[in-house]
Amino acid sequence: MTNISPVVLRGGYVTLEPLSLEHHDGLVAAASDGELWNLWYTSVPRPEQMHAEIERRLAMQEAGSMVPFTTRLNNPVTGEPGKIIGMTTYCDINHELPRLEIGYTWNAASSHGTGSNPDSKRLLLGHAFETLGCVAVEFRTHWMNMQSRTAIARLGAKQDGALRADRRMPDGSLRDTVVFSILASEWPQVRSGLDLRIQKRR
């Protein structure tokens, strides 16, 4: 894998579009749904920080270290992409192996339980393993973010371990990071589990 180009990934519940500054207002509205920036164990940008965050992610894309997406909830009648509900990325990209992380993800509070998360992960994992040929895909989250840890484990990812005092949070605290991964050999079983979860919601 020499390069990962921005791509549109469309599923049954969500569509992932290449991030752009045109998404700014929709992303501010999505982050305001639940005031996600107030969750101390996450790094969701405040409304006044959203423009800078979009530019930061686009700069990392230009440098080849990230591919950022905007997540839209599909219209249940037409199936077309609709309301913006959050952001996600391919990051920490190792082009030689190849291997990458799915991270920097957040979704509006009202979208939880809608099927958007398993559908988004199905799209990202499928593209990583089946198109990009990744040998492994990684997930990382705050030790204290039990909702995220549970969701990652439910995908079928295995916990590799924890990195203590791995990162400084916006409030100045040090984050212990839990690392999970899915290997290419495990993807068929994980895919079947995700497909079943998504099918049950229809």
Secondary structure, DSSP 8 states (H G I E B T S, - for coil): --------EE-SSEEEEE--GGGHHHHHHHHHTTTGGG-TTS----GGGHHHHHHHHHHHHHHTSEEEEEEEEE-TTT--EEEEEEEEEEEEEETTTTEEEEEEEEE-GGGTTTTHHHHHHHHHHHIIIIIS--SEEEEEEETT-HHHHHHHHHHT-EEEEEEEEEEE-TTS-EEEEEEEEEEGGGHHHHHHHHHHHHHHT-
